[in-house]
Amino acid sequence: MRRCLVVAPKKVAEATWTNEAAKWQHLKHLRIIPVLGAQQKRIRALNTPGDIWVISRDNLAWLVEHYRNAWPFDMVVLDELSSFKNHQAKRFKVLTWVRPHIKRIVGLTGTPAPNGLLDLWAQVNLLDQGKRLEKLITHYRTKYFEKNYNGYGYTAKPGADDAIQRKIADICISMKAEDYLELPDAITNIIPVVLEDKALKQYKQMEKELLLEIDDDTEITATSAAVLTGKLLQLCNGALYDGERNVHEIHNCKIEAFMELIEQLNGKPALVFYSYQHDRDRILKALEKSGLRIRELKTPQDQLDWNTGKIDILLAHPASAAYGLNLQDGGNHVVWFSLPWSLELYEQANKRLHRQGQKQKVILHHLVVQDGADEDVMAALEAKATTQEKLLNALKVRAEQIRKGA
């Protein structure tokens, strides 16, 4: 191989590949060129002599259009292959256009099938151009899946899991960290948050109104489930957006529990994950007079400062810190202020601290509102099942209970 392209999440492309290569003596001769920034800057980077060029996946379509039939990279590494699992996404489609020009392609991921076996088709298709799991997604679904009785989604046929694994075994290797690396344990800590009477009454009233918007003749779909769950999780956190994106504060119960946890950590650094901007704003306001060094994870410098002990509380959204970032040197406490719907985001975000190089037991703290949507999401995450399916069922059960009690 003469020219290698790495396609990675933006924050990984910014720093991780160059930083990690610099740590290893046998890699120091490699010239790694980040292809980032404005268009002219990216073009200059592409014309800079090197061995490995690293680009964010958001600029992949631009790169394909830039080179067209003169594609110069004989090797491509897809850092976080599961981000190409959607066969309808533009990033998947544009890569298939230049795939015949790529001699060697490697995909890296810790979550190859976060929502089930259907996620594998697009990823494997990029690796082998359809040789193992059918040329078309429709043929793959027909061969290995059955449509659910309600018309929504697919269920794998008996034995499909083993059959698919046998098909791709020659080009895929699955390595569990615990089998190859000496990692400390990751400990789950559930912190129950009990809503005070007034807040509980407000939550139950809003939950009832939201769920009763789905009448007896309307099926709760994935889209409506996402909207409903999003609103209920916001309520658990203590604030809610209205239709004009105005924030209405409902209660401070979870903020208070969060502040108590931070106090109990006695100054130990914590990586705090939030879901909504109003979560972040309210956390920052609560921490204003704490005397702690607080930062939002935005730049490679934030990552460096965290790892060198210059940050006490690092705030991050799981979608912006899910892949590739190495934060294990800065602490061993993760705090989930708000729980994500996505099992993939949840597992990947936890791996920012629980990874090779971590010298302490990682503690995963979860602030979970009792008898609220938090419990449904937590149960689904702990079961490591298809989160979407779990939440659909949970919402249907809650809606039915409310209808009977109304």
N, C-alpha and C positions, 0 to 999 in steps of 0.2 A: 504494500500500500504506500502511496506517495503523498496523497492529500486527504486528510480526514476532517470531516465536519461533525461537530457535536451539536445536537439540537436539545436545548434544555430549558426549564423554567427560567424566567428572567433573572431572579435573584441568584440562582445557581450559575447561570451564564456570566453574571457580573463578577463573581469572585471565586466560586468553589473550585472550578477546574484548575485555574492558575495557582490558587493557594495550596491545593492538595499536591499538585505535581511538584511544587517547590520543596515539599517535605522529603522527597525521595531522591537519593543520590542518582539512581539509575534512570531517572526521568528528567534530570536537569538540563540535558542537551536538547530536549524538545522545545520548539518554539510554539507557544500557545497564544493565539491571537483572538481576543474578544471582538465580536462583530456587533457592536451596540451603538446606541445614540442616533443622531440624525442621519439622514440618508447619505450625505456626503462623507460623514465619518465612517459609516459602514462600508462604503465603497473603498475608501482609503485602506481600511482594515483588510478587506478582501484582496487588495493589491499588495499588501505587505508580505514579504517572504516569511513563510512559516511552515509548520508541520500539521498543526491542529487549529482549526478555526471554530470558535464557539459562538453560536447565535441563539437568541431566544426563540422559542417556538412561535411567538407572535409575529416574528419577521420571516418565518419560513416561506410564506406565500410570496412575499416580496423577493426573496432570494431566488426562488424558482423562476419567477417572471424576469428577474435581472439576467439570469444566465440562459434561460430557454433551452435550446438544443446544445448549448456549449457547456453543459454541466461539468464542472471540473473535479468533483470530489469522488474518488473511487471507493472511499469508505465513509459510512455514516453511522454515528452512534446516537441512538435516541435515548437520552437520559430522562427517564420516567416514561417508559413505553405506554403505560396505561392511559396517558393523556391523549393517545391516538386510538382509543378504543371505540370511538364513535365513527362509524363508516360514512356518516353523512356530513361530518365536520370538514371544513375547508382544508385544515392542516393535513388530514388524511388524504384527501383527494389530490392536493398538489404534490404530495410526496409520491403518490402512485404514478404521476406523470413522468417523474424523473427516475423512478425505481429501476427501469431497465438499464440505466447508465451507471448504477451503483453495483460494484463487484462484491462488496462485503458490507453487511449491515448487522448491527448489534443493538438489541433492545435491553434496557436495564429497568427493572421495576421491583418494588417490594410488594405490590398489590396487583398482580396480573389480572385477576377476575374479581374485583371488589363487589360487584353486584350480580355475579353468576357467570356461567360458562358462555353466555352470549357475548360477553365483553372480549372474549379471546379471538373472535374471527378477524376483526380488523387488524389486530396486533400481529397475529401469525401471518395474515395476508401480506403485510409489509415485509415480513421476513422471507417468505418463500413464494410470493406472488400467486398464491392460491393453490399450490400443489398438494397440500395436506388436508385443509379444511374446506375444500370446495372453492371454486372460482368466485361464486356469488353468495352473498349473505342469505338470499332466499333459499338456495340449495342447502346451505349449512343448517338453517332453521328447520327445513323440511326433514333432513336426515336425522338430526339429533334432538329435536324438540317437538312438543305438542302444544297447541294453542290452549290457553286456559279456558275453562268453561264459560267465564263471564266475558270472553273476548278481549280481555286486557292481559297482555304479557304472555310469556311462554314458560313452560316447565320442561326440564330436561327429561328425555325418555329414560327408562331403566337401563343402566349400563352405559349411558352416554359419557359419563365422567371418565370411566376407564378407557372407553374407546377413543375419546379425544386425546387423553394423555398418551396412549400408545402411538397415535398418529404423529404427535409432535415431539415425542421423546428424543428423537435423534438430533433435534436442533435446539432443544431447551434444557436448561439445567436449573434445578430448584435447590437453593441452598438456604437452610435455616440458620440464622445467626448463632443460635445456641448450640448448634452442632459443630460449628467451625470457629467460633470466637468465644472467649471467656468474658461474658457480659454480666454485670451485676443484675440482680432481679429488679423488675419494675413492679412496684407495689401500688395497688389501687386503693385510694382512700375516698370513701363516699361521705361527704359532709351534708347531712340533712338540713335543709332550710325550711323552717316552719313559718308560714305567713301569719302575721298578727290578725286578729279577728276582722278588723276593718278591711285589710288588704285581701284576706281570704274571701270575704263577701264580694268584694269588687272583682276578684279573679273569677269566682264561680259564676257571677252574673254575666261577665263578658264571655266566658267560655260557653255558657248556655246560649247566648245570643249568636255567637259565631257558629256553633255547631248546628243550631236550629235553622241557620240559613240554608243548610242542606236539607231539603224536605224529603219526605218518604219516597218520592219518585225520582230523586236525583242520586246517582251513584257517586260516591266519593272517589275521584280519580287521583292519579299521581299529582296532577297540576293543582287541583283544589286541596289535596292533602298538604302539599308544600306550602300553599298560602295559609291554610288553617294552622298548621303546625308552627309556621313562622310567627304568626300573631300570638299563639298561645305561649311559645317560648319567650317572646318579647315580654308578655305579661309576667311570666315567671321571673324574668330579670328585673322587672320593676318599671318599665316604660314602654310606650307603644307609639308607633307612627300612625298618623291619620292619613286620609287620602291625599293630602297636600304635603306630606312628609314633615308635618309639624310633630314635635315630640311631646307626649303627654306623660308626665311622671305619675305612676300609680302607687308605688311603695318603695321603701329602701331596705327591705328585709334581706335581699341577697347582697346588697352593697355592705350592709352591716356584718353579715357572715363572712364576706370577703375580707373586710378590714380586720376582723378577729383572727382569721387565718394568717394574714400577713404579720400580725402582731406575734402570733405563736411561732412563726418561723424565725423570730429573733434576728432579723437582719440577713438571713440566708437568701441568696438570689432566687427569684421566681420568674419563670416564663409563663405569662398569663395570656390565655387565648380568649378572645371575645368574638361575638358574631355580628353585632350591629354597631353602627357608629355611635348611637346613643349609649350603648354599653361602654364603649371606649371613653366617651366624654364624661360620663358619670363616674367611672373609675378614676380618671385623671383628677376630677374635682375632689373626690374623696381622699385622694393621696396628696393633695396640694400641700398640707401642713405636716406631712409625715416625716419630712427630713430625708427621705430615701431618694436615691438617684434613679429617676424614672425616664424611660426612653420608649419610643415606638420603633419597631423594627421596620426600617425603610431602606437603608443603604448598607453596602458592604462594611462601612465604618462602624455601623451599629453592631453588626455581627462580630467584628474584631474587638470592639470595646466590651461587649458582653463576655467574650471568651477570655479577656484579660482582666476581668474582675472590676470593670469600671461602671457597671450597671447593677442596680439592686432589683428593679422591676422592669422586665422587658415585655411590652405589650405587642401582641401580634394577632392578626386574623389568620385562622388555619389555612385559608386558601392561598395566602401569600407566603406561608412558611412551611408548606406541606412537603416539599420535595428538595432533597439534596443539601439543605443548609446544615452545616456542622456547628452545633451550639453546645456540644457536650462538655466543653471545657469551662463553661461559665456557671454551671449550677446543676442541681439534680432535682429541683422541684418544678413540676408543671401544675398550673392551676387552670382548670376549665371553668371560667365564669359562666359561659354559655355553651351548651352542648350542640355539636353540629349534626345535621341530618345524615351526612355522608360518612359511612364507615371507613372509606378510603382516606378521606381528609383526617379523620380522627386518628387512625393508626399511623399515618405518615407524620402527622404533627407530633405525636408522642415520640417518634423515632428521632426527632431533632436532638433530644437529650439521651435517649436510651439507644446508644450506638457505640461502635468501637471507639475506645479512648476514654469512655466514661469510667471513672474510678470509684463512684459511689452508687449506692442503691438509688434508683430513680423513684420518686414518689409522685404519683398522678392523683392530684386532688380534684374532686368533682363537687361543685356546689349544686345540689339537687333539691329543687322545691318539692316538698312532700305533697302527694295527691295532685300533682300537676303534670303538664306535658313533659317536664324534665324526666320524670320517672319512666315514661313510655320510651323516650329516646335512649335513656341509660340502659334499660332492659334490652332494647334491640342491639345496642352496641356491645353489651356484655355477651349476648347470645351469638355475636358474630354472624348473624343471619343477614338476609337481604333486608337492609334497614327500611327500604321503601315499603316492602310487603308488611313488615312488622308495624310500621306507623299507620298504614292504611287500615289494618285490622284494629289497632288500638283506637283510632279515631272513630271507626264504625261502632265499636263497643261503647265508647264514651257517648257518642251521639244517641245510641239506642237507650242507654241508661237515662240520659237527660229527657228524651221523649217520654219515657215511661213515668218519669217523675214530674213531668210538666203538668 
